[in-house]
Amino acid sequence: MGSWLACAKPLDQTEMAAATRAAAAAQCLHGLARRRAPPHAFHLPRRRTAVRMASTDAPQLGATVDVPGAAGPVRVLAAAGLPEADFRKALDSALFRRWLGSLRAEKGLLASGKLGLRQILIQGVDMFGQRVGFLKFKADIVDEETRAKIPGIVFARGPAVAVLILLESKGQTYAVLTEQARVPIGKFILELPAGMLDDENGDFVGTAVREVEEETGIKLNLEDMVDLTALLDPATGCKMLPSPGGCDEEIGLFLYRGHVDDETIRALQGKETGLRDHGELIKLRVVPYDQLWRSTADSKALSAIALYEMAKKEGVLPPSSGSSSNL
């Protein structure tokens, strides 16, 4: 910097005077700019300001629910931007009532009195036609002794079913899978035929049979269905829980065994099925059963294999009827 100053050419009197006038003018303009409002303020529409003030002053949607085991009525709030109609539907939904019921159960979170429910925030609602299909909320649950919060983010989607279909043909056993696009993981995946319960009656067997027919075209007999999850200890709830840290989903896993000819196996391979008007783009894949455990990352399939193999090992699996499947 010293060398730069040394090399700089000195200004003569005329240049000095011009520089002084320019500096004075700049200082005057700077003072004027400071007294004026920021330029961008003149570009904000009045209605935009009014909307912001209204949203700030608007009361938050809320309600209270009685939860046995809680210290008192629990406040339920709606997240900012959630329509009131969706909020009301969420409160009345089977998903929300079922979750509250689990808190009240004998082994529910609030049963011992060690945990307390402070508040619930409804964050999102996805409708399936006229009913609530998915529900996202956050529950403030605390340890009453330490006051530490328990992770309470909930994606509620309710109970579901899946079926391990084993078809025997000429001494070889095959498993029937569906190949579907799964947006959450960004991939196509091989899965057991499965579906959600769309009513509150808890008809797992009937739903399983219906879902298999919709996804594969195979008509199963109710009497040939084996409930694999029913073989679990009753303390488990006799359902498979794929992701209890964030989702309430519980799945009933069923087994179906049948006999078919080779032509049927060939007809199933690559068959396009599913309810296209419901966004189901499904292809069937038939995999030798002894290769199934290495052919998919589907938790339903892997869990069904484990239950099936252990049931056989323990000798608690009902004998196969040996019936043929109807396609």
N, C-alpha and C positions, 0 to 999 in steps of 0.2 A: 504493500500500500504506500510506503514511503517513497519508493521509486516512481510510482504512478503520479504522486503529487509533484515530485521534482520535475517530471517531464511535462506536466500540464502547462499550457500556454496561458500567461497572465492576461486578464481582461483589460481593455483600455477604458477610458472614462465613459465613452458612449455606450459600450456594452454593459458597464457597471450600472448605469442609469436605467437601461432597458431591463436588466435583470431585477433591479429594485422595484420597478413598476409592476413587473410580472408577478413578483412575490407578494406585493401588496394586494393585487387583484385576486390572486389565489386564496390569500387569507380571508378576504372579504367574502368570496364565494363559499369557502369552507364554513364560515360563520353562518351564512344564509342557509346552507344545507343542514346545519345542525338545528336551526330553528324550525325547519320544515318537517312535516311528518314523513316517515319512510315512504319511498316511491311506491312499493308494492301495496301499501294500504289503500291506495286509490283504485286498485284493480280487484279488490275483494267485493263480490256482490253482497248487497245488504241482506238478501234472503239467506245467504249462506251463514252469515253471522247469527241470524235469528234461529236457524235450524240448530246450530251448535248450542246456543243458549238453552233452547227448548229441551234438547236431549240431556243436557247437564242437569236441568231442574226437574225433569220428569221422574216420578217415583218409580223405583224398581219393582217389577212384577214379583209378587210373593204370595205364599200361602203357608199354612201350618198343617202338619200331620201328626197324629198321635201314634207313637211307637212304644209299645210296652217294653220296659227296660230302660228307656231313655229318662233323663231327669225331668222332662216335661215335654210339652208340644215342641216339635222340631220345625224350625223355619226352613222352607224350601223357596229358593229364589231362582229367577230366570236370568240367564246371562244376557248381556247387552246385545240388542239386535234380534233376540229370539221372539218371534211373533206370539202374541198372547194366545192365539188359537192352538199353536203347537205346545205351548206351556201347559195349557189345560188338558190337552190330549195326553201329554206325558204323565201328568199326575193321575189320570184315570186309566192309564194303560196297564195291561196284564204284566208287562215287563217290570214296571215300577212297583206294582203291588206285590209281585212275586219276590222281588228283592227285599222289600220291607218285611215280608213274611219270613225270609231266611234269617233276618236279624232277630226275629221273635222266637225262632225255633229253639228246641232244647239245647242244642249246641251252637246257637247263634252267637254272633260277636258280642251282643249285649247281655247274654244270659248270665254271665258271672258277675257283672257289675264292675269289672276291671276296665272296660272300655266304655267311652261315652260318645254319643252322636250329637254333634253341635249344630250342624247346618248342612244343607244339600243345595248344590248349584246345578241346575239343569242347563246343559251347554248346547245340546243339539238333538234334533229329532228327525228321523227319516221315516216317511210314511210308505207303507206297502198297500196301495189302494186306500181303504178306509181305516186300516189299523196301523198302529205304530210298529214298524219292523225293527228298527235299531234305535237305541237311546243312549246318549252320552251324557254322563253327569259326574260330579265330583262330590264326595262325601267327606265332611270334616269329622274324622273320628280320632279321639285322643286317648292316650293312656291316662286314666284318672290319677294315678300315683305320680307319674313323672311329668305329665302334661305334654308329652311328646306326641306328635301327630303320626298316625298310621297312614301309609300310602293309600289313598282312597279314590283314585281315578277309575271309573267304571264304564266299560263298553257293554251294554246290556243287549243281548240278542236272543236270550232264552234257550229252551231245550231243543235238541235236534236228534236225528237218528242217522245211522249208517249201517250198511249191510255188506257182510263178507259173503259173496256168492261163489260157491265152489261147484263146478260142473265137471263130472267125470265122464270121460269118453275113451273107450278102449284102454282102460287101465291107467290113463293119464288124468290128473286132476288139474283143472284150470281155474283161475280167478278172473272175474269180470270187473274191469275198471272203467272209469270214465276219464276222458282227457278234456279238460276245460281250461279256458282262459281265466286266470285269477289276477285281477288288476292290482290288489294290494301287494303282491310279490312281483308283479310285472312279468309273469311267466305262464306258460301252459304247464299243468301238473296232472299226474295220474292220481286218481282218488278212488275210494270206495263210493258207490252210489249213496247219496246222502241228501238230507233235506231238513228244513226247520218245521217244527210243529206250528201250524197256523191257527190253532184253537187252544182253549184253556182246559180241554178235557183230558189232556195227557195221554192220548191214544198213540203210544209209541209204536206198537205193532202195526196198527192200521196205517199210520203214516209211513212206516218203513216199506210196507208192501206197495203203497201208492207211489212213493218216490222212486222205487225201483222200476215200476212200470213206466213212469213218466220219463225217466232218464235212460232206460235200457230197452224198453219194450217187452221185457220179460214179466209175465204174470206169475206171481208167487202165491202159493197156498198158505193161508194164515197158520194152519196147523203144522206146517213144516218149518216154521220160523223158530229159531232157538235164541233166546235172550242171553247173550254172553255176559253182559254186565250184571245180570241178575245173579250170577254166580259169585259176585264179590261179597265181602262181608257187609252186612246191612249198615254198619257204622259209616261206610263210605258214601252211602246214598245210592249205591248200585248204578252209578253213571260214571262215564269217563269225562274228566275235566281237562281240556286241552291247554288252557292258558288262564288258570285261576288268579294270577297276579294282576290281570287287567280286564278279564272278560268273564261274564257269568255263565257262559255257554256250558251246558252239560249234555253229553251225548250218550244215547242208548245204542250199544253195539249189538247187532244181530248176525246170526249165521244162517245161511241157506245152503243146503246140499241137494244136488240133483244129478240125474243121468241124462246125457244127450248124445246124439251121433256126431260124427265128424263134420257133416254138412252144417249142422247148427253152429259149431265152433267157427267154421269158416264164414258163415253168414254174420256172426256177431263181430268179427274182427274188422274194425274200421267203420262200422255202421254209424251213420249220423242220426242222432236222436235229440231229445230235449224239447222243451216248450219254447219255440223260437220267439213267440210273442212276449215271453218273459225274459228274453235276453239269454236263453240257454243255448249255447253253441257247443254241442257235445259230440264227441266221437268215442266209440267203445274200443277198448283194447283188451284182448284176452292174453293173459300171461300164465305160463305154467306156475302152479302154486309154489313149487320149491324154489322159484326164482323171485317170488313176490317181495320178500323182505329186502331184496337188493334193488328192486325196480322202482320204488317210490319213496318219497320223503313224507308222505301223508301220515299224520299222526293217527288218524282213524284206522288206517290199514295196519300200521305197525302195532297199534294197541290190540286190534282184533286178532292179529296173528298170535300175539303173546297170550291172550285169553284162550284162544282156541287150542293152542299147543299145551298150555298148562292144564286145561280142562281134560284134554285127552290123557295127559300124563297122570292126573289124579283120578281118572276114571269116573268123572262126574258129567261127562258129555252125554246127552240123550242119544240113543241109537238113531241112525239115519233112516228115514222112511223109504229112501231109494226111489222116490217119485221122479217123474220126468218133468222138465220145465216147459211151460207153454209160451211160445213166441208168437 
